[in-house]
Amino acid sequence: MPALVNYCGDDEFYSGSSMYSNPIDLGRLYSIGSNVDLYSPPCKRARISSNFLFGSAEFEQNKQPSIDVLPDECLFEIFRRVHGGKERSACACVSKRWLNLLSSIKRTEICEEKNIPVFDDVEMVSCDENGETESDGYLTRSLEGKKATDIRLAAIAVGTSGHGGLGKLLIRGSNSVRGVTNVGLSAIARGCPSLRSLSLWDVPSIGDEGLFEVARECHLLEKLDLCNCSSITNKGLIAIAENCPNLISLNIESCPKIGNDGLKAIGKLCTKLQSISIKDCRLVGDHGVSSLLSSATNVLSKVKFQALNVTDFSLAVIGHYGKNVTNLVLNNLQYVSEKGFWVMGNAQGLQKLTSLAISSCRGITDVSIEAIAKGCSNLKQMCLRKCCFMSDNGLVSFARAAGSLESLQLEECNRITQSGIVGAISNCGTKLRTLSLAKCMGIRDVASGLSASTPCSSLRSLSIRNCPGFSSASLALVGKLCPQLQHVDLTGLCAITDSGLLPLLESSESGLVKVNLTGCMSLTDEVVSALARLHGGSLELLNLDGCRKITDAGLIAIAENCMFLSDLDVSKCAVTDSGIATLSNADQLNLQVLSLSGCSEVSNKSFPFLKKMGRTLMGLNLQNCSSISSSAIELLVESLWRCDILF
């Protein structure tokens, strides 16, 4: 043995006479250079007799890689001693077996090199290429549809460890043949303890076992999003609550097996929870909601409840215990009555509430909406959708009581009429800046006795979209009440004409900045000329999509007056090549976005004009321009290489 250990010499590889008596063994080695030998099979098959059968079997056995015959336990011990992300990833690429073994190793089971001396007192620390430790959790991975498999999750678990660690994982859908299961999620949990955000959407094969593993290994988890996870129950949620104290955001949607017990554990143990969203979970009722809100450690600031089997009791709890709630969304709560919303407002516990959205709740009436306004003194944003039992009286009372209101949005509130809109504008106080109406079918022109209403000098943005009864008379009246408007959106108001819009343009004192008139088919060049003349010094965006009566005359007025206009949409208007030429010749005009979609009168003749405008254009829409040939568009694409062209 000492002779073997102490052997030294210049010829490390034997190059003298053959050490092998078997002629087959002679074929195993051939000489490269003077002193290097390398394994190689013989060039020709050796003819051997039965006397050499033993040697042949030995040769075949030696050809098999010895490491693959080791059991998983031995490979496990080898792999957990492999250091560095690159080395581990290289091993995982060898076979599916190796990948599965590597992904089964927990980060705590990897044998780390400790206190290796380099130049006396310097220690070697495992860091990634950015100098950060491996478990910081910066990386984000998303798997969707066919790409969502256990094999990919295992590869992510192994591959991300050397590049900052996985911080966020989103799995949406699953492969129909080899979908994501608890095995894949467990691999992520074992290999990625730095995981802070986990989203599981439409993955029915993942159940409590996967969440158990996440709870055991990923103690830094902060955000959990579960959507259409039919196999996850309260047990999985309880495990998360018991092991993930840093949880700050929880979203549960359409999980039929999660109910009150899981939410009770979350409310009791997750003391840092700030955001909760629960939608369409049939087992969640008053007990679960009240446990969340009434917890002694409750710091919830964002709350969303939708399509739950809760009653007036839950809203009373919200109103009493929601002292830290700033954003509240209540949708489709069919078992909550007027009393529930009334108590929520009168409980006086929502003093920090700044944003409230209520949709499809029959309990919103004139009485309850006024109580909410009085009880939420700091409410700044209010959105009401499909609240069919609230009338003009309730809207006016709400506007009068909500002294801090800055934004009011009404959608499909069909009992609201012109009287309610005018009353709300006149009584909203001095802070309302945004008013939005959408699909409110009850608005109709009424008698002109409302003209004596008080103007609202604070309103800056007015949006009235797809309200067919809102005609020229209503617009003229509302326009006079809003002298400081800057943003106007009148999408889909087919009934308004020049006579209705002109009073609004003339009464605006501060100068309009953004104007959207999409679908206002009755407007003509006269109102465009007035808009350009009165507000050309401030106008930045103008959308005339579908205004069929707008012609080149309107473009001439725009070119002459709108020096700051950057976004112009004249899709489906009656403009021609002459109008495009006018725009290109306006030296003060610096358009960045121009849309000519559906302008059949714009032809190849506009090519030089569009090319000239290309010095500033960043976006150009030429879709459905039937008079422009494909060859002209190709030339335009080559010339305007900086511009994004749709055709």
Long-range contacts (C-beta under 8 A, 24 or more apart in sequence): 11-35, 13-37, 22-52, 22-55, 24-48, 24-52, 24-55, 24-56, 24-59, 25-55, 72-97, 72-101, 75-101, 76-101, 76-104, 76-105, 79-105, 80-105, 80-109, 80-110, 80-111, 81-110, 81-111, 83-110, 83-112, 83-113, 83-126, 84-126, 84-162, 85-128, 85-134, 85-159, 85-160, 85-161, 85-162, 85-163, 86-162, 88-158, 88-161, 88-162, 89-158, 89-159, 89-162, 92-154, 92-155, 92-158, 92-159, 96-151, 99-151, 99-154, 99-155, 99-158, 100-154, 102-154, 102-158, 103-153, 103-154, 103-155, 103-157, 103-158, 103-187, 103-190, 103-191, 104-187, 104-190, 105-190, 105-191, 106-190, 106-191, 106-193, 106-217, 107-135, 107-161, 107-190, 107-191, 107-193, 107-217, 108-193, 128-162, 128-163, 128-164, 129-163, 130-164, 132-164, 134-161, 134-162, 134-164, 134-165, 135-165, 135-193, 135-194, 136-164, 136-165, 136-167, 136-194, 137-164, 137-165, 137-166, 137-167, 137-192, 137-194, 137-195, 137-196, 137-220, 138-164, 138-165, 138-167, 139-163, 139-164, 139-165, 139-166, 139-167, 139-168, 140-166, 140-167, 140-168, 140-169, 140-170, 141-166, 141-168, 141-169, 141-170, 142-169, 142-170, 142-171, 142-172, 143-169, 143-170, 143-171, 143-172, 143-180, 144-170, 144-171, 144-172, 144-173, 145-172, 145-173, 145-174, 145-175, 146-175, 146-176, 147-175, 148-172, 148-173, 148-174, 148-175, 148-179, 148-180, 148-203, 149-174, 149-175, 149-178, 149-179, 149-180, 149-184, 150-178, 150-180, 150-181, 150-183, 150-184, 150-187, 151-178, 151-184, 152-184, 153-180, 153-184, 153-185, 153-187, 153-188, 154-184, 154-187, 156-188, 156-191, 156-192, 157-187, 157-188, 157-190, 157-191, 157-192, 158-191, 160-191, 160-192, 161-191, 161-192, 165-192, 165-193, 165-194, 166-191, 166-192, 166-194, 166-195, 167-194, 167-195, 167-196, 167-197, 168-195, 168-196, 168-197, 168-198, 169-195, 169-197, 169-198, 169-199, 170-199, 170-201, 171-199, 171-200, 171-201, 171-203, 172-199, 172-201, 172-202, 173-201, 173-202, 173-203, 174-202, 174-203, 174-204, 174-205, 179-203, 179-205, 180-205, 180-206, 181-205, 181-206, 181-210, 182-206, 182-207, 182-209, 182-210, 182-213, 184-210, 185-210, 185-211, 185-213, 185-214, 186-210, 186-213, 188-214, 189-213, 189-214, 189-216, 189-217, 189-218, 190-217, 192-218, 193-217, 193-218, 193-219, 193-220, 194-218, 194-220, 195-220, 195-221, 196-220, 196-221, 196-222, 196-223, 197-221, 197-222, 197-223, 197-224, 197-225, 198-223, 198-224, 198-225, 199-223, 199-225, 199-227, 200-225, 200-226, 200-227, 200-229, 200-232, 201-225, 201-227, 201-228, 202-227, 202-228, 203-228, 203-229, 204-228, 204-229, 204-230, 204-231, 205-231, 206-231, 206-232, 207-231, 207-232, 207-233, 207-236, 208-232, 208-233, 208-235, 208-236, 208-239, 210-236, 211-236, 211-237, 211-239, 211-240, 212-236, 212-239, 214-240, 215-239, 215-240, 215-242, 215-243, 215-244, 216-243, 218-244, 219-243, 219-244, 219-245, 219-246, 220-244, 220-246, 221-246, 221-247, 222-246, 222-247, 222-248, 222-249, 223-247, 223-248, 223-249, 223-250, 224-249, 224-250, 224-251, 225-249, 225-251, 226-251, 226-252, 226-253, 226-255, 226-258, 227-251, 227-252, 227-253, 227-254, 227-255, 228-253, 228-254, 228-255, 229-255, 230-255, 230-256, 230-257, 231-257, 232-257, 232-258, 233-257, 233-258, 233-262, 234-258, 234-259, 234-261, 234-262, 234-265, 236-262, 237-262, 237-263, 237-265, 237-266, 238-262, 238-265, 240-266, 241-265, 241-266, 241-268, 241-269, 241-270, 242-269, 244-270, 245-269, 245-270, 245-271, 245-272, 246-272, 247-272, 247-273, 248-272, 248-273, 248-274, 248-275, 249-273, 249-274, 249-275, 249-276, 250-275, 250-276, 250-277, 251-275, 251-276, 251-277, 252-277, 252-278, 252-279, 252-281, 253-277, 253-278, 253-279, 253-280, 253-281, 254-279, 254-280, 254-281, 255-281, 256-281, 256-282, 256-283, 257-283, 258-283, 258-284, 259-283, 259-284, 259-285, 259-288, 260-284, 260-285, 260-287, 260-288, 260-291, 261-288, 262-288, 263-288, 263-289, 263-291, 263-292, 264-288, 264-291, 264-292, 266-292, 267-291, 267-292, 267-293, 267-294, 267-295, 267-298, 268-295, 271-297, 271-299, 272-299, 273-299, 273-300, 274-299, 274-300, 274-301, 274-302, 275-300, 275-301, 275-302, 275-303, 276-300, 276-302, 276-303, 276-304, 277-302, 277-303, 277-304, 277-306, 277-329, 278-304, 278-305, 278-306, 278-308, 279-304, 279-305, 279-306, 279-307, 279-308, 279-331, 280-306, 280-307, 280-308, 281-308, 282-309, 284-308, 284-309, 284-310, 285-309, 285-310, 285-314, 286-310, 286-311, 286-313, 286-314, 286-317, 289-314, 289-317, 289-318, 290-314, 290-317, 293-317, 293-318, 293-321, 293-322, 294-321, 298-323, 298-324, 299-324, 300-324, 300-325, 301-325, 301-326, 301-327, 301-352, 302-326, 302-327, 303-327, 303-328, 303-329, 304-328, 304-329, 304-330, 304-331, 305-329, 305-330, 305-331, 305-333, 306-330, 306-331, 306-332, 306-333, 307-331, 307-332, 307-333, 308-333, 309-335, 310-335, 310-336, 311-335, 311-336, 311-340, 312-336, 312-337, 312-339, 312-340, 312-343, 312-363, 313-340, 314-340, 315-340, 315-341, 315-343, 315-344, 316-340, 316-343, 316-344, 316-347, 318-344, 318-349, 318-350, 319-343, 319-344, 319-345, 319-346, 319-347, 319-348, 319-349, 319-350, 319-375, 320-347, 320-349, 321-349, 322-349, 322-350, 322-353, 323-349, 323-350, 323-351, 323-352, 324-352, 325-350, 325-352, 325-353, 326-352, 326-353, 326-354, 326-355, 327-353, 327-354, 327-355, 328-353, 328-355, 328-356, 328-357, 329-356, 329-357, 329-358, 330-357, 330-358, 330-359, 330-361, 331-357, 331-358, 331-359, 331-360, 331-361, 332-359, 332-360, 332-361, 333-361, 333-363, 334-362, 336-361, 336-362, 336-363, 337-362, 337-363, 338-363, 338-364, 338-365, 338-367, 338-368, 339-363, 341-365, 341-368, 341-369, 341-371, 341-372, 342-367, 342-368, 342-371, 344-371, 344-372, 344-375, 345-371, 345-372, 345-373, 345-374, 345-375, 345-376, 346-371, 346-374, 346-375, 347-375, 348-375, 350-375, 350-376, 351-376, 351-377, 351-378, 352-378, 353-378, 353-379, 354-378, 354-379, 354-380, 354-381, 355-379, 355-380, 355-381, 356-381, 356-382, 356-383, 357-382, 357-383, 357-384, 357-385, 358-383, 358-384, 358-385, 358-387, 359-383, 359-384, 359-385, 359-386, 359-387, 360-385, 360-386, 360-387, 361-387, 362-388, 362-389, 364-389, 364-390, 365-389, 365-390, 365-394, 366-390, 366-391, 366-393, 366-394, 366-397, 367-394, 369-394, 369-395, 369-397, 369-398, 370-394, 370-397, 370-398, 370-401, 372-398, 373-397, 373-398, 373-400, 373-401, 373-402, 374-401, 376-402, 377-403, 377-404, 378-404, 379-404, 379-405, 380-404, 380-405, 380-406, 380-407, 380-431, 381-405, 381-406, 381-407, 381-409, 382-407, 382-408, 382-409, 383-409, 383-411, 384-409, 384-410, 384-411, 384-413, 385-411, 385-412, 385-413, 386-411, 386-412, 386-413, 387-413, 388-413, 388-414, 388-415, 389-415, 390-415, 390-416, 391-415, 391-416, 391-420, 392-416, 392-417, 392-419, 392-420, 392-423, 393-420, 395-420, 395-421, 395-423, 395-424, 396-420, 396-423, 396-424, 396-427, 398-424, 399-423, 399-424, 399-425, 399-427, 399-428, 399-429, 399-432, 400-427, 400-428, 400-429, 402-428, 402-429, 403-429, 403-431, 404-431, 405-429, 405-431, 405-432, 406-431, 406-432, 406-433, 406-434, 407-432, 407-433, 407-434, 407-435, 407-436, 408-432, 408-434, 408-435, 408-436, 409-434, 409-436, 409-438, 410-436, 410-437, 410-438, 410-440, 411-436, 411-437, 411-438, 411-439, 411-440, 412-438, 412-439, 412-440, 412-441, 413-440, 413-442, 414-440, 414-441, 414-442, 415-442, 416-440, 416-442, 416-443, 417-442, 417-443, 417-444, 417-446, 418-443, 418-444, 418-445, 418-446, 418-450, 418-470, 418-474, 418-477, 419-446, 419-450, 421-474, 421-478, 422-450, 422-453, 422-477, 422-478, 422-481, 423-453, 425-453, 425-456, 425-459, 425-478, 425-481, 425-482, 426-453, 426-454, 426-455, 426-456, 426-481, 427-454, 428-456, 428-458, 428-459, 429-458, 430-457, 430-458, 431-458, 432-456, 432-458, 432-459, 433-458, 433-459, 433-460, 433-461, 434-459, 434-460, 434-461, 434-463, 435-459, 435-461, 435-462, 435-463, 436-461, 436-463, 436-464, 436-465, 437-463, 437-464, 437-465, 437-467, 437-470, 438-463, 438-465, 438-466, 438-467, 439-465, 439-466, 439-467, 440-467, 440-470, 441-467, 441-468, 441-469, 442-469, 443-467, 443-469, 443-470, 443-474, 444-469, 444-474, 445-469, 445-471, 445-473, 445-474, 448-473, 448-477, 450-477, 451-477, 451-480, 453-481, 454-481, 455-480, 455-481, 455-482, 455-483, 456-481, 456-482, 457-483, 457-484, 458-484, 459-484, 459-485, 460-484, 460-485, 460-486, 460-487, 460-510, 461-485, 461-486, 461-487, 461-488, 461-489, 462-487, 462-488, 462-489, 463-487, 463-488, 463-489, 463-491, 464-489, 464-490, 464-493, 465-489, 465-490, 465-491, 465-492, 466-491, 466-492, 466-493, 467-492, 467-493, 468-492, 468-493, 468-494, 468-495, 469-495, 470-495, 470-496, 471-495, 471-496, 471-500, 472-496, 472-497, 472-499, 472-500, 472-501, 473-500, 474-500, 475-500, 475-501, 475-503, 475-504, 476-500, 476-503, 476-504, 478-504, 479-503, 479-504, 479-505, 479-507, 479-508, 480-504, 480-507, 482-507, 482-508, 483-507, 483-508, 483-509, 483-510, 484-508, 484-509, 484-510, 485-510, 485-512, 486-510, 486-511, 486-512, 486-513, 486-514, 486-538, 487-512, 487-513, 487-514, 487-515, 488-512, 488-514, 488-515, 488-516, 489-514, 489-516, 490-516, 490-517, 490-520, 491-516, 491-517, 491-518, 491-519, 492-518, 492-519, 493-519, 493-520, 494-519, 494-520, 494-521, 494-522, 495-522, 496-520, 496-522, 496-523, 497-522, 497-523, 498-522, 498-523, 498-524, 498-526, 498-527, 501-527, 502-527, 502-530, 505-530, 505-531, 505-534, 505-535, 506-530, 506-534, 508-534, 508-535, 510-538, 511-535, 511-537, 511-538, 511-539, 512-538, 512-539, 513-538, 513-539, 513-540, 513-541, 514-539, 514-540, 514-541, 515-539, 515-541, 515-542, 515-543, 516-541, 516-543, 517-542, 517-543, 517-544, 517-547, 518-543, 518-544, 518-545, 518-546, 518-569, 519-545, 519-546, 519-547, 520-546, 520-547, 521-546, 521-547, 521-548, 521-549, 522-549, 523-547, 523-549, 523-550, 524-549, 524-550, 525-549, 525-550, 525-551, 525-553, 525-554, 525-557, 528-553, 528-554, 528-557, 528-558, 529-553, 529-554, 529-557, 532-557, 532-558, 532-560, 532-561, 532-562, 533-557, 533-561, 536-560, 536-561, 536-562, 536-563, 536-565, 537-561, 537-563, 537-564, 538-564, 539-564, 539-565, 540-564, 540-565, 540-566, 540-567, 541-565, 541-566, 541-567, 541-568, 542-567, 542-568, 542-569, 543-567, 543-569, 544-568, 544-569, 544-570, 544-571, 544-573, 545-569, 545-570, 545-571, 545-572, 545-573, 545-595, 545-597, 546-571, 546-572, 546-573, 547-572, 547-573, 548-572, 548-573, 548-574, 549-574, 550-574, 550-575, 551-575, 551-576, 551-579, 552-576, 552-578, 552-579, 552-582, 554-579, 555-579, 555-580, 555-582, 555-583, 556-582, 558-583, 558-589, 559-583, 559-585, 559-586, 559-589, 560-586, 562-589, 563-588, 563-589, 565-589, 565-591, 566-590, 566-591, 566-592, 566-593, 567-591, 567-592, 567-593, 568-593, 568-594, 568-595, 569-593, 569-594, 569-595, 569-621, 570-595, 570-596, 570-599, 571-595, 571-596, 571-597, 571-598, 571-599, 571-621, 572-597, 572-598, 572-599, 573-599, 574-601, 575-599, 575-601, 575-602, 576-601, 576-602, 577-601, 577-602, 577-603, 577-605, 577-606, 577-609, 580-606, 580-609, 580-610, 581-606, 581-609, 583-609, 583-613, 584-608, 584-609, 584-610, 584-612, 584-613, 590-616, 591-616, 591-617, 592-616, 592-617, 592-618, 592-619, 593-617, 593-618, 593-619, 593-620, 594-619, 594-620, 594-621, 595-620, 595-621, 596-620, 596-621, 596-622, 596-625, 597-621, 597-622, 597-623, 597-624, 597-625, 597-646, 598-623, 598-624, 598-625, 599-625, 600-625, 600-626, 600-627, 601-627, 602-627, 602-628, 603-627, 603-628, 604-628, 604-629, 604-632, 607-632, 607-635, 607-636, 610-636, 610-640, 611-636, 611-639, 611-640, 614-639, 614-640, 614-642, 614-643, 617-643, 618-642, 618-643, 618-644, 619-643, 619-644, 619-645, 619-646, 620-644, 620-645, 620-646, 621-645, 621-646, 622-646, 622-647, 623-647
